[in-house]
Amino acid sequence: MRFISVTASLLVARQARAALRVDLNSADSIKEAASLVAADLLTYYHGDEPGQTPGILPGPPPAGDYYWWESGALWGTLIDYWHYTGDSTYNELITSSMLFHTGPPLNAYMPENYTISMGNDDQGFWGLSAMLAAETGFPDPPPNKPQWLQLAQAVFHTQADPERHDTVCGGGLRWQIPMANVGYDYKNSISNGIFFNLGARLARYTGNETYAQHARETWDWMIAVGLMTEDGDVYDGAHTGVNCTDVFKAQFSYNAAVFLQGAAFMYSFTQGEEQLLWQSRVQSLLDRTISFFFRIGPIIELSCETPTAIICKTDMLSFKGYTHRWMASTAQLAPFTHDTIMRVLRNSTTAAVNSCQGPLHNGRACGFRWTTGGYDGLTGAGQEMSVLAALSSLLVDFADDQTRRKGGPLTGETGGTSKGDPHAGTGKGAEAGDPNKVQREMTGGDTAGAWLLTVFTLGTMVAAFVLMGTGWFEDREGLDAAAAKVAENNKSGQEEEEEERKLGVWYKIVREVVFRHQG
Protein backbone atom coordinates (compact mmCIF):
# COMPACT_ATOMS: atom_id res chain seq x y z
CA MET A 1 0.00 0.00 0.00
CA ARG A 2 2.82 2.37 0.82
CA PHE A 3 4.47 1.61 -2.53
CA ILE A 4 1.22 2.47 -4.34
CA SER A 5 0.86 5.67 -2.33
CA VAL A 6 4.42 6.78 -3.11
CA THR A 7 3.97 5.95 -6.80
CA ALA A 8 0.74 7.96 -6.98
CA SER A 9 2.47 10.87 -5.26
CA LEU A 10 5.27 10.77 -7.80
CA LEU A 11 2.78 10.78 -10.66
CA VAL A 12 0.96 13.78 -9.20
CA ALA A 13 4.24 15.60 -8.71
CA ARG A 14 5.34 14.82 -12.26
CA GLN A 15 2.03 16.06 -13.63
CA ALA A 16 2.31 19.27 -11.60
CA ARG A 17 5.79 19.89 -12.99
CA ALA A 18 4.55 19.32 -16.54
CA ALA A 19 1.53 21.61 -16.21
CA LEU A 20 1.42 24.78 -18.31
CA ARG A 21 3.46 27.52 -16.64
CA VAL A 22 3.11 31.21 -17.41
CA ASP A 23 3.77 34.60 -15.85
CA LEU A 24 0.82 36.75 -16.88
CA ASN A 25 2.85 39.90 -16.14
CA SER A 26 5.34 39.04 -18.89
CA ALA A 27 4.53 39.29 -22.59
CA ASP A 28 7.35 36.89 -23.40
CA SER A 29 6.03 34.31 -20.94
CA ILE A 30 2.49 34.63 -22.30
CA LYS A 31 3.77 34.22 -25.85
CA GLU A 32 5.80 31.15 -24.91
CA ALA A 33 2.82 29.51 -23.22
CA ALA A 34 0.53 30.44 -26.10
CA SER A 35 2.94 28.86 -28.60
CA LEU A 36 2.80 25.59 -26.66
CA VAL A 37 -1.00 25.61 -26.56
CA ALA A 38 -1.18 26.49 -30.27
CA ALA A 39 1.00 23.50 -31.09
CA ASP A 40 -1.15 21.28 -28.88
CA LEU A 41 -4.29 22.59 -30.56
CA LEU A 42 -2.98 21.71 -34.03
CA THR A 43 -2.49 18.08 -32.98
CA TYR A 44 -6.27 17.77 -33.43
CA TYR A 45 -5.96 18.92 -37.06
CA HIS A 46 -5.38 16.19 -39.66
CA GLY A 47 -6.43 18.00 -42.82
CA ASP A 48 -2.93 17.79 -44.26
CA GLU A 49 -2.87 13.99 -44.03
CA PRO A 50 -3.75 11.60 -46.91
CA GLY A 51 -7.46 11.02 -47.28
CA GLN A 52 -8.43 13.95 -45.05
CA THR A 53 -10.18 17.19 -46.02
CA PRO A 54 -7.90 20.24 -45.94
CA GLY A 55 -8.92 23.10 -43.69
CA ILE A 56 -11.21 21.33 -41.23
CA LEU A 57 -11.00 19.46 -37.96
CA PRO A 58 -12.07 15.79 -38.06
CA GLY A 59 -15.76 15.60 -38.86
CA PRO A 60 -18.54 16.32 -39.21
CA PRO A 61 -20.09 13.60 -37.03
CA PRO A 62 -20.08 10.67 -37.31
CA ALA A 63 -16.79 11.00 -39.23
CA GLY A 64 -15.34 13.06 -36.38
CA ASP A 65 -16.25 15.24 -33.44
CA TYR A 66 -16.29 18.63 -35.09
CA TYR A 67 -18.74 20.41 -37.35
CA TRP A 68 -17.53 22.54 -40.26
CA TRP A 69 -18.15 25.90 -38.60
CA GLU A 70 -15.73 25.24 -35.72
CA SER A 71 -12.85 25.03 -38.17
CA GLY A 72 -13.68 28.54 -39.33
CA ALA A 73 -13.48 29.61 -35.69
CA LEU A 74 -10.16 27.77 -35.34
CA TRP A 75 -8.53 29.84 -38.08
CA GLY A 76 -9.88 33.03 -36.52
CA THR A 77 -8.35 32.04 -33.18
CA LEU A 78 -5.01 31.44 -34.89
CA ILE A 79 -5.22 34.78 -36.72
CA ASP A 80 -5.62 36.49 -33.37
CA TYR A 81 -2.69 34.40 -32.08
CA TRP A 82 -0.53 35.63 -34.96
CA HIS A 83 -1.69 39.21 -34.46
CA TYR A 84 -0.86 39.33 -30.76
CA THR A 85 2.30 37.22 -30.74
CA GLY A 86 3.84 37.86 -34.14
CA ASP A 87 4.35 34.10 -34.60
CA SER A 88 3.76 33.36 -38.31
CA THR A 89 4.29 29.59 -38.00
CA TYR A 90 0.72 28.78 -39.03
CA ASN A 91 0.05 31.59 -41.50
CA GLU A 92 0.32 29.48 -44.65
CA LEU A 93 -1.96 26.84 -43.13
CA ILE A 94 -4.50 29.50 -42.14
CA THR A 95 -4.52 31.03 -45.62
CA SER A 96 -4.73 27.76 -47.55
CA SER A 97 -7.48 26.46 -45.25
CA MET A 98 -9.63 29.57 -45.48
CA LEU A 99 -9.26 29.72 -49.25
CA PHE A 100 -10.04 26.02 -49.68
CA HIS A 101 -13.56 26.48 -48.28
CA THR A 102 -14.66 29.74 -49.94
CA GLY A 103 -17.19 27.97 -52.17
CA PRO A 104 -16.75 29.40 -55.67
CA PRO A 105 -18.12 30.96 -57.77
CA LEU A 106 -19.75 33.27 -55.19
CA ASN A 107 -16.96 32.76 -52.65
CA ALA A 108 -19.35 33.30 -49.75
CA TYR A 109 -18.23 30.35 -47.60
CA MET A 110 -20.92 28.03 -48.85
CA PRO A 111 -18.89 25.13 -50.29
CA GLU A 112 -20.95 22.49 -52.06
CA ASN A 113 -19.98 19.69 -49.68
CA TYR A 114 -21.59 21.47 -46.73
CA THR A 115 -24.44 23.45 -48.30
CA ILE A 116 -27.11 20.86 -47.51
CA SER A 117 -26.44 21.13 -43.74
CA MET A 118 -25.51 24.80 -43.70
CA GLY A 119 -26.60 27.18 -40.96
CA ASN A 120 -26.35 30.95 -41.13
CA ASP A 121 -24.06 30.83 -38.12
CA ASP A 122 -21.87 28.17 -39.79
CA GLN A 123 -21.29 30.43 -42.75
CA GLY A 124 -21.01 33.45 -40.48
CA PHE A 125 -18.13 32.10 -38.40
CA TRP A 126 -15.97 31.77 -41.52
CA GLY A 127 -17.00 35.30 -42.49
CA LEU A 128 -15.93 36.62 -39.08
CA SER A 129 -12.50 35.04 -39.51
CA ALA A 130 -12.13 36.62 -42.96
CA MET A 131 -13.13 40.00 -41.49
CA LEU A 132 -10.60 39.56 -38.71
CA ALA A 133 -7.89 38.86 -41.28
CA ALA A 134 -8.68 42.18 -42.96
CA GLU A 135 -8.75 44.09 -39.65
CA THR A 136 -5.46 42.70 -38.35
CA GLY A 137 -3.52 43.15 -41.58
CA PHE A 138 -3.09 39.41 -41.97
CA PRO A 139 -1.10 38.75 -45.18
CA ASP A 140 -3.35 39.12 -48.21
CA PRO A 141 -4.04 36.11 -50.45
CA PRO A 142 -2.52 35.99 -53.95
CA PRO A 143 -4.12 38.57 -56.30
CA ASN A 144 -5.92 35.86 -58.28
CA LYS A 145 -7.69 34.59 -55.16
CA PRO A 146 -10.64 36.01 -53.21
CA GLN A 147 -9.51 38.66 -50.74
CA TRP A 148 -10.36 38.74 -47.02
CA LEU A 149 -12.63 41.79 -47.16
CA GLN A 150 -14.34 40.46 -50.28
CA LEU A 151 -15.06 37.16 -48.51
CA ALA A 152 -16.54 38.89 -45.47
CA GLN A 153 -18.70 41.07 -47.72
CA ALA A 154 -19.89 38.03 -49.66
CA VAL A 155 -21.06 36.30 -46.48
CA PHE A 156 -22.89 39.41 -45.34
CA HIS A 157 -24.51 40.08 -48.71
CA THR A 158 -25.87 36.54 -49.02
CA GLN A 159 -27.38 36.79 -45.55
CA ALA A 160 -28.85 40.26 -46.19
CA ASP A 161 -30.73 38.95 -49.23
CA PRO A 162 -34.53 38.97 -48.66
CA GLU A 163 -34.69 35.25 -49.45
CA ARG A 164 -32.50 34.62 -46.40
CA HIS A 165 -33.54 37.56 -44.26
CA ASP A 166 -37.29 36.96 -44.40
CA THR A 167 -40.19 38.75 -42.70
CA VAL A 168 -41.38 35.86 -40.50
CA CYS A 169 -41.41 37.06 -36.87
CA GLY A 170 -40.94 40.55 -38.24
CA GLY A 171 -37.47 39.86 -39.61
CA GLY A 172 -34.29 38.15 -38.52
CA LEU A 173 -32.24 35.25 -39.83
CA ARG A 174 -33.22 31.64 -39.40
CA TRP A 175 -30.76 29.26 -37.79
CA GLN A 176 -30.60 26.89 -40.78
CA ILE A 177 -30.57 27.75 -44.48
CA PRO A 178 -32.10 24.68 -46.24
CA MET A 179 -35.81 24.27 -45.53
CA ALA A 180 -35.39 20.55 -44.81
CA ASN A 181 -32.96 21.06 -41.94
CA VAL A 182 -33.96 20.65 -38.32
CA GLY A 183 -33.77 24.22 -37.07
CA TYR A 184 -35.05 25.97 -40.19
CA ASP A 185 -38.03 27.16 -38.15
CA TYR A 186 -35.77 28.51 -35.40
CA LYS A 187 -34.48 32.09 -35.39
CA ASN A 188 -31.51 32.22 -33.06
CA SER A 189 -29.30 34.83 -31.52
CA ILE A 190 -25.93 33.61 -32.78
CA SER A 191 -26.98 33.76 -36.44
CA ASN A 192 -28.39 37.26 -36.01
CA GLY A 193 -25.53 38.25 -33.71
CA ILE A 194 -22.93 37.35 -36.31
CA PHE A 195 -24.90 39.27 -38.95
CA PHE A 196 -25.07 42.30 -36.63
CA ASN A 197 -21.40 41.97 -35.73
CA LEU A 198 -20.26 41.62 -39.32
CA GLY A 199 -22.39 44.56 -40.43
CA ALA A 200 -20.91 46.81 -37.75
CA ARG A 201 -17.38 45.79 -38.69
CA LEU A 202 -17.90 46.23 -42.41
CA ALA A 203 -19.37 49.68 -41.75
CA ARG A 204 -16.30 50.69 -39.75
CA TYR A 205 -13.80 49.19 -42.20
CA THR A 206 -15.39 50.54 -45.40
CA GLY A 207 -17.22 53.63 -44.13
CA ASN A 208 -20.37 52.36 -45.87
CA GLU A 209 -23.44 53.46 -43.93
CA THR A 210 -25.60 50.71 -45.45
CA TYR A 211 -23.82 48.07 -43.39
CA ALA A 212 -24.41 50.10 -40.23
CA GLN A 213 -28.11 50.40 -41.01
CA HIS A 214 -28.41 46.63 -41.27
CA ALA A 215 -26.71 46.37 -37.89
CA ARG A 216 -29.11 48.88 -36.32
CA GLU A 217 -32.14 47.05 -37.70
CA THR A 218 -30.87 43.72 -36.41
CA TRP A 219 -30.34 45.15 -32.92
CA ASP A 220 -33.84 46.64 -32.91
CA TRP A 221 -35.34 43.34 -34.07
CA MET A 222 -33.57 41.39 -31.34
CA ILE A 223 -35.04 43.71 -28.71
CA ALA A 224 -38.51 43.74 -30.28
CA VAL A 225 -38.79 39.96 -30.55
CA GLY A 226 -37.51 39.43 -27.01
CA LEU A 227 -34.26 37.62 -27.77
CA MET A 228 -32.33 40.42 -26.09
CA THR A 229 -33.29 42.71 -23.22
CA GLU A 230 -32.32 46.28 -22.47
CA ASP A 231 -30.51 44.97 -19.39
CA GLY A 232 -28.16 42.87 -21.50
CA ASP A 233 -29.62 39.36 -21.36
CA VAL A 234 -29.26 37.53 -24.68
CA TYR A 235 -31.40 34.42 -25.06
CA ASP A 236 -30.85 31.56 -27.47
CA GLY A 237 -33.74 31.75 -29.96
CA ALA A 238 -37.42 31.20 -30.78
CA HIS A 239 -39.55 29.27 -33.27
CA THR A 240 -41.25 30.74 -36.30
CA GLY A 241 -44.30 28.47 -35.99
CA VAL A 242 -45.51 30.50 -33.01
CA ASN A 243 -44.27 33.85 -34.33
CA CYS A 244 -41.17 33.66 -32.12
CA THR A 245 -43.20 33.95 -28.92
CA ASP A 246 -41.63 30.87 -27.29
CA VAL A 247 -38.25 32.40 -26.47
CA PHE A 248 -35.82 29.70 -25.33
CA LYS A 249 -34.06 31.49 -22.46
CA ALA A 250 -30.84 29.53 -22.32
CA GLN A 251 -27.90 31.92 -22.27
CA PHE A 252 -24.55 31.11 -23.87
CA SER A 253 -21.52 33.33 -23.46
CA TYR A 254 -20.77 33.72 -27.15
CA ASN A 255 -24.26 35.07 -27.83
CA ALA A 256 -23.64 37.90 -25.38
CA ALA A 257 -20.08 38.47 -26.57
CA VAL A 258 -20.86 38.65 -30.28
CA PHE A 259 -23.37 41.43 -29.61
CA LEU A 260 -21.00 43.12 -27.15
CA GLN A 261 -18.19 43.28 -29.69
CA GLY A 262 -20.55 44.37 -32.46
CA ALA A 263 -21.92 47.16 -30.26
CA ALA A 264 -18.34 48.26 -29.57
CA PHE A 265 -17.70 48.47 -33.31
CA MET A 266 -20.83 50.59 -33.67
CA TYR A 267 -19.60 52.80 -30.83
CA SER A 268 -16.30 53.25 -32.67
CA PHE A 269 -18.04 53.94 -35.98
CA THR A 270 -20.62 56.48 -34.84
CA GLN A 271 -20.44 59.98 -33.39
CA GLY A 272 -22.46 62.36 -31.25
CA GLU A 273 -25.74 61.23 -29.74
CA GLU A 274 -25.70 57.89 -31.51
CA GLN A 275 -22.27 57.11 -30.13
CA LEU A 276 -23.58 57.84 -26.64
CA LEU A 277 -26.43 55.42 -27.30
CA TRP A 278 -24.01 52.68 -28.31
CA GLN A 279 -21.84 53.45 -25.30
CA SER A 280 -24.84 52.80 -23.08
CA ARG A 281 -25.61 49.57 -24.90
CA VAL A 282 -22.01 48.37 -24.63
CA GLN A 283 -22.02 49.08 -20.91
CA SER A 284 -25.30 47.24 -20.31
CA LEU A 285 -24.15 44.18 -22.23
CA LEU A 286 -20.78 44.19 -20.51
CA ASP A 287 -22.24 44.50 -17.02
CA ARG A 288 -24.64 41.63 -17.61
CA THR A 289 -22.05 39.43 -19.34
CA ILE A 290 -19.71 39.76 -16.38
CA SER A 291 -22.37 39.27 -13.72
CA PHE A 292 -23.84 36.23 -15.46
CA PHE A 293 -20.85 34.35 -16.89
CA PHE A 294 -17.97 35.54 -14.68
CA ARG A 295 -19.90 35.60 -11.43
CA ILE A 296 -17.25 33.71 -9.43
CA GLY A 297 -14.18 34.78 -11.42
CA PRO A 298 -13.49 32.31 -14.25
CA ILE A 299 -15.97 32.16 -17.09
CA ILE A 300 -18.67 29.50 -16.70
CA GLU A 301 -20.94 28.29 -19.52
CA LEU A 302 -23.91 28.24 -17.18
CA SER A 303 -26.49 26.76 -19.54
CA CYS A 304 -24.57 23.50 -19.84
CA GLU A 305 -21.84 23.62 -17.16
CA THR A 306 -23.09 22.89 -13.67
CA PRO A 307 -21.21 22.05 -10.46
CA THR A 308 -22.25 18.41 -10.78
CA ALA A 309 -22.49 17.74 -14.52
CA ILE A 310 -21.35 18.87 -17.97
CA ILE A 311 -24.09 18.62 -20.60
CA CYS A 312 -22.29 20.81 -23.15
CA LYS A 313 -22.05 19.44 -26.68
CA THR A 314 -18.66 19.44 -28.44
CA ASP A 315 -19.15 22.85 -30.04
CA MET A 316 -20.18 24.44 -26.74
CA LEU A 317 -16.81 23.47 -25.27
CA SER A 318 -15.24 26.19 -27.44
CA PHE A 319 -17.51 29.12 -26.52
CA LYS A 320 -15.30 30.49 -23.74
CA GLY A 321 -12.53 31.29 -26.17
CA TYR A 322 -14.72 33.38 -28.46
CA THR A 323 -16.00 35.31 -25.47
CA HIS A 324 -12.47 36.11 -24.30
CA ARG A 325 -11.41 37.20 -27.79
CA TRP A 326 -14.43 39.39 -28.44
CA MET A 327 -14.27 41.02 -25.02
CA ALA A 328 -10.60 41.87 -25.56
CA SER A 329 -11.50 43.49 -28.87
CA THR A 330 -14.24 45.46 -27.11
CA ALA A 331 -11.62 46.81 -24.70
CA GLN A 332 -9.71 48.20 -27.68
CA LEU A 333 -12.70 49.69 -29.48
CA ALA A 334 -14.45 51.15 -26.44
CA PRO A 335 -11.69 52.37 -24.08
CA PHE A 336 -14.14 53.10 -21.26
CA THR A 337 -14.49 49.31 -20.87
CA HIS A 338 -10.77 48.52 -20.90
CA ASP A 339 -9.90 48.33 -17.22
CA THR A 340 -12.97 46.33 -16.28
CA ILE A 341 -12.63 43.87 -19.14
CA MET A 342 -8.92 43.23 -18.78
CA ARG A 343 -9.25 42.66 -15.03
CA VAL A 344 -11.99 40.08 -15.64
CA LEU A 345 -10.11 38.37 -18.48
CA ARG A 346 -6.91 38.21 -16.46
CA ASN A 347 -8.66 36.44 -13.58
CA SER A 348 -10.36 34.03 -15.96
CA THR A 349 -7.12 33.31 -17.82
CA THR A 350 -5.35 32.48 -14.56
CA ALA A 351 -7.99 29.82 -13.94
CA ALA A 352 -7.82 28.63 -17.55
CA VAL A 353 -4.08 28.00 -17.30
CA ASN A 354 -4.62 26.01 -14.11
CA SER A 355 -6.83 23.61 -16.07
CA CYS A 356 -3.90 22.63 -18.31
CA GLN A 357 -2.58 19.70 -16.32
CA GLY A 358 -3.96 16.75 -18.29
CA PRO A 359 -1.81 13.76 -19.24
CA LEU A 360 -1.80 14.52 -22.99
CA HIS A 361 0.47 17.10 -24.62
CA ASN A 362 3.38 16.41 -22.29
CA GLY A 363 1.22 16.85 -19.21
CA ARG A 364 -0.32 20.19 -20.14
CA ALA A 365 -3.61 19.19 -21.82
CA CYS A 366 -6.24 21.83 -21.04
CA GLY A 367 -9.65 21.01 -19.60
CA PHE A 368 -13.07 22.61 -19.92
CA ARG A 369 -13.88 23.59 -16.34
CA TRP A 370 -11.85 26.59 -15.18
CA THR A 371 -13.31 26.58 -11.67
CA THR A 372 -11.67 23.48 -10.17
CA GLY A 373 -8.08 24.64 -9.94
CA GLY A 374 -6.99 21.67 -12.03
CA TYR A 375 -7.71 19.38 -14.96
CA ASP A 376 -11.24 17.99 -15.28
CA GLY A 377 -10.58 15.18 -17.76
CA LEU A 378 -12.34 16.88 -20.69
CA THR A 379 -9.83 17.38 -23.49
CA GLY A 380 -10.35 18.48 -27.08
CA ALA A 381 -9.76 21.11 -29.73
CA GLY A 382 -12.36 23.45 -28.23
CA GLN A 383 -10.69 23.41 -24.83
CA GLU A 384 -7.24 24.12 -26.29
CA MET A 385 -8.70 26.81 -28.51
CA SER A 386 -10.29 28.54 -25.54
CA VAL A 387 -7.10 28.61 -23.46
CA LEU A 388 -5.12 29.85 -26.48
CA ALA A 389 -7.68 32.62 -26.94
CA ALA A 390 -7.51 33.54 -23.26
CA LEU A 391 -3.71 33.80 -23.31
CA SER A 392 -3.55 35.68 -26.61
CA SER A 393 -6.20 38.17 -25.55
CA LEU A 394 -4.13 39.36 -22.59
CA LEU A 395 -1.52 40.60 -25.07
CA VAL A 396 -3.91 43.46 -25.91
CA ASP A 397 -2.02 45.29 -23.15
CA PHE A 398 1.43 44.53 -24.56
CA ALA A 399 2.88 45.99 -27.74
CA ASP A 400 6.12 44.71 -29.20
CA ASP A 401 8.14 47.09 -27.04
CA GLN A 402 5.87 46.47 -24.01
CA THR A 403 5.42 50.21 -23.52
CA ARG A 404 1.96 50.68 -24.99
CA ARG A 405 -1.17 48.73 -25.83
CA LYS A 406 -1.62 46.71 -28.98
CA GLY A 407 -3.34 48.65 -31.75
CA GLY A 408 -7.03 48.11 -32.40
CA PRO A 409 -8.72 46.76 -35.55
CA LEU A 410 -7.64 48.42 -38.79
CA THR A 411 -9.92 50.10 -41.31
CA GLY A 412 -9.48 50.90 -44.98
CA GLU A 413 -8.22 54.33 -43.91
CA THR A 414 -5.92 53.31 -41.05
CA GLY A 415 -3.67 50.75 -42.69
CA GLY A 416 -5.97 47.96 -43.82
CA THR A 417 -4.83 46.61 -47.20
CA SER A 418 -7.50 44.03 -47.96
CA LYS A 419 -9.55 44.73 -51.09
CA GLY A 420 -13.30 44.44 -51.19
CA ASP A 421 -16.04 44.06 -53.78
CA PRO A 422 -19.39 45.83 -53.30
CA HIS A 423 -21.05 43.05 -55.32
CA ALA A 424 -19.38 40.15 -53.52
CA GLY A 425 -21.69 37.20 -53.00
CA THR A 426 -24.41 38.57 -55.29
CA GLY A 427 -23.22 37.29 -58.67
CA LYS A 428 -23.52 40.84 -60.02
CA GLY A 429 -20.94 43.25 -61.29
CA ALA A 430 -18.66 40.54 -62.61
CA GLU A 431 -15.47 41.75 -64.20
CA ALA A 432 -14.37 40.12 -67.43
CA GLY A 433 -11.51 37.74 -66.95
CA ASP A 434 -11.89 37.42 -63.18
CA PRO A 435 -12.92 33.82 -62.42
CA ASN A 436 -13.82 34.79 -58.87
CA LYS A 437 -16.55 37.22 -59.97
CA VAL A 438 -18.37 35.41 -62.73
CA GLN A 439 -21.29 33.06 -62.44
CA ARG A 440 -20.74 29.83 -64.33
CA GLU A 441 -23.54 28.33 -66.37
CA MET A 442 -25.25 25.20 -65.11
CA THR A 443 -23.82 21.97 -66.45
CA GLY A 444 -25.43 18.56 -66.86
CA GLY A 445 -23.78 17.53 -63.61
CA ASP A 446 -25.34 20.50 -61.85
CA THR A 447 -28.78 19.54 -63.14
CA ALA A 448 -28.39 15.93 -62.03
CA GLY A 449 -27.09 17.05 -58.65
CA ALA A 450 -30.04 19.39 -58.19
CA TRP A 451 -32.47 16.56 -59.02
CA LEU A 452 -30.82 14.22 -56.51
CA LEU A 453 -30.80 16.94 -53.85
CA THR A 454 -34.50 17.57 -54.42
CA VAL A 455 -35.30 13.86 -54.02
CA PHE A 456 -33.16 13.70 -50.87
CA THR A 457 -34.75 16.82 -49.40
CA LEU A 458 -38.28 15.56 -49.99
CA GLY A 459 -37.38 12.19 -48.55
CA THR A 460 -35.88 13.83 -45.49
CA MET A 461 -39.00 15.92 -44.91
CA VAL A 462 -41.30 12.91 -45.27
CA ALA A 463 -39.15 10.88 -42.89
CA ALA A 464 -39.12 13.72 -40.38
CA PHE A 465 -42.92 14.02 -40.43
CA VAL A 466 -43.31 10.25 -40.04
CA LEU A 467 -40.96 10.16 -37.07
CA MET A 468 -42.68 13.12 -35.46
CA GLY A 469 -46.05 11.49 -35.94
CA THR A 470 -44.95 8.24 -34.33
CA GLY A 471 -43.54 9.99 -31.28
CA TRP A 472 -40.02 8.74 -31.99
CA PHE A 473 -38.45 11.88 -30.62
CA GLU A 474 -40.25 11.63 -27.30
CA ASP A 475 -39.02 8.07 -26.86
CA ARG A 476 -35.34 8.98 -26.96
CA GLU A 477 -33.66 8.05 -23.69
CA GLY A 478 -33.31 10.92 -21.27
CA LEU A 479 -35.31 13.48 -23.22
CA ASP A 480 -38.21 13.55 -20.78
CA ALA A 481 -35.89 14.27 -17.87
CA ALA A 482 -34.01 16.91 -19.83
CA ALA A 483 -37.25 18.54 -20.94
CA ALA A 484 -38.54 18.68 -17.39
CA LYS A 485 -35.30 20.25 -16.19
CA VAL A 486 -35.28 22.95 -18.88
CA ALA A 487 -38.97 23.67 -18.34
CA GLU A 488 -38.36 24.07 -14.62
CA ASN A 489 -35.38 26.38 -15.08
CA ASN A 490 -37.05 28.60 -17.66
CA LYS A 491 -40.63 28.65 -16.41
CA SER A 492 -41.90 32.21 -16.53
CA GLY A 493 -44.79 31.75 -14.17
CA GLN A 494 -47.43 30.88 -16.75
CA GLU A 495 -48.37 27.24 -17.30
CA GLU A 496 -47.56 26.10 -20.84
CA GLU A 497 -50.23 24.03 -22.50
CA GLU A 498 -47.71 21.64 -23.99
CA GLU A 499 -50.15 19.15 -25.43
CA GLU A 500 -51.84 21.89 -27.42
CA ARG A 501 -48.65 23.25 -28.87
CA LYS A 502 -47.06 21.81 -31.96
CA LEU A 503 -43.60 22.53 -30.65
CA GLY A 504 -43.42 21.36 -27.05
CA VAL A 505 -40.47 21.51 -24.72
CA TRP A 506 -39.33 18.01 -25.73
CA TYR A 507 -39.01 19.20 -29.31
CA LYS A 508 -36.91 22.17 -28.21
CA ILE A 509 -34.60 19.85 -26.39
CA VAL A 510 -34.21 17.68 -29.48
CA ARG A 511 -33.29 20.73 -31.49
CA GLU A 512 -31.30 22.82 -29.05
CA VAL A 513 -29.43 20.09 -27.14
CA VAL A 514 -29.51 16.66 -28.77
CA PHE A 515 -29.25 17.67 -32.43
CA ARG A 516 -27.78 21.08 -31.81
CA HIS A 517 -24.44 21.65 -33.52
CA GLN A 518 -24.24 25.37 -34.15
CA GLY A 519 -24.77 26.47 -30.57
Sequence and secondary structure as in RCSB ss.txt:
>XXXX:A:sequence
MRFISVTASLLVARQARAALRVDLNSADSIKEAASLVAADLLTYYHGDEPGQTPGILPGPPPAGDYYWWESGALW
GTLIDYWHYTGDSTYNELITSSMLFHTGPPLNAYMPENYTISMGNDDQGFWGLSAMLAAETGFPDPPPNKPQWLQ
LAQAVFHTQADPERHDTVCGGGLRWQIPMANVGYDYKNSISNGIFFNLGARLARYTGNETYAQHARETWDWMIAV
GLMTEDGDVYDGAHTGVNCTDVFKAQFSYNAAVFLQGAAFMYSFTQGEEQLLWQSRVQSLLDRTISFFFRIGPII
ELSCETPTAIICKTDMLSFKGYTHRWMASTAQLAPFTHDTIMRVLRNSTTAAVNSCQGPLHNGRACGFRWTTGGY
DGLTGAGQEMSVLAALSSLLVDFADDQTRRKGGPLTGETGGTSKGDPHAGTGKGAEAGDPNKVQREMTGGDTAGA
WLLTVFTLGTMVAAFVLMGTGWFEDREGLDAAAAKVAENNKSGQEEEEEERKLGVWYKIVREVVFRHQG
>XXXX:A:secstr
 HHHHHHHHHHHHHHHHHS    TT HHHHHHHHHHHHHHHHTT  TTSTTS TTS S STTSSS  HHHHHHHH
HHHHHHHHHH   TTHHHHHHHHHHTS TTTTSS  HHHHTT BHHHHHHHHHHHHHHHHHT     TTS  HHH
HHHHHHHHHHSTTTS  GGGS   SBSSTTSTTTTEEEHHHHHHHHHHHHHHHHHH  HHHHHHHHHHHHHHHHH
TSB TTS B  EEEGGGTT S B    HHHHHHHHHHHHHHHHH  HHHHHHHHHHHHHHHHHHHHHHSTTSS  
 TTTB SS B   GGGGGHHHHHHHHHHHHHHHSGGGHHHHHHHHHHHHHHHHHT  BSHHHHTB  S SSSSS 
 S  SHHHHHHHHHHHHHHGGG  TTSSS       TTTT      TTTTTT S  TT TTS      HHHHHHH
HHHHHHHHHHHHHHHHHHHHTTTTTSTTHHHHHHHHHHHH  SS   GGG SS HHHHHIIIIIS    
